[in-house]
């Protein structure tokens, strides 16, 4: 069974991970504080991804959102997509339609 990380990209990010047949999930907030730089949320996201990659991931899937509620949501989604390091790590990744991500794990 492959080791998969599934992401719901956003300021409050949902995630699920299947590692060796065991599934874990949760959510975390990347909401910047008053003193954070504009890119701080993406730096924290990359660090968090690094902790998950240490589990020997084979694949990453994410919800391929086609429409956002507003400009900030759209920019945040795009920022997380841009900072996902799958290409540089040689890790396959795939966007799946909203509502079907649970079937990927």
N, C-alpha and C positions, 0 to 999 in steps of 0.2 A: 504494500500500500504506500503510495507516495506521501511525502510530507508537504502539506499545502497550507498557505496562509491566505485567508479571504478577508478583504477590507471593504468597509463602507466609508469612503473618503469624505472627510468633512471636519469642521472644527471640533465637534464631538464625534470621534471616530469609533465605529463598531468594528470588531475583529473576531475572527474565529480561526483556530489553527488545529489541524489534524496532524499529529506526530506519532508515528508508530501505532496507529489505531486508536490513540487516545485523543479526545477532542476537548479543547479549552476555548473559552471565549470571554469577551468583556468589552468594555468601552473606555476611552480615555479622552480627556479634553486637551486640545491644543490651543485653547483660547489665550491670546496674549494678555499679559498684565499691563498696567499703566507704564511700567518702566522697560518693557520689552522692545526690541527693535522690530522692524517690519518682517524680517526674515526669521525671527526666533522660533516661531511655530514649526517652520520647515527643518530647522536644525534639530529641534527636539524630536521631530518625526523621523529624521534619518538616524538619530541615535537609537530610538526605539526599534526601528527596523533592524538595526544591527544586532540588537539583543535577540530578536526573533530568528535572524539568519543563522545564529550560532547553533540552532537546533537542526541544521542540515536540510533546509527547505529544497524541494524539487520544483515548486510552482507557486505563483502568486496569482490570485484572481481578485478582481475588484468590480464593483457595480459601475457599469458604463452608463452614467447619467447623461441624458440628452438635453435635459431642460432643468434650469435651476430657478429657485424662488426669487433670487435677486442677484445683483452684481457682485456683492461680497461673497456670496455662496459660490458663484461661478469662478471668481478669481481664486478663492481658497482651494476649490477642487482642482483647478489647473495647476496651482502651486504644488499641491501634494503629488499630482501626476508628474510634474517636472522634476521633483526631487526624489522620486522613487528610483533606486539605484539598480534595478533589475538588469538593464542593458550592460552596465559596467561590470556587474557580477556574473554575467552569462546565465542569468536565471530566467526561465520562461515566465511570461506573465500574460494575462488575458483579461479583457473587459467582458463581462457578461451582463445581459439585460437585467434591469432592476426587477426584483422579485424572484429571480432564479438562482441567486448566489447560494442559497442553502443547499441546492441540489449538487453544487460543485464539491462539497465536502463529504 
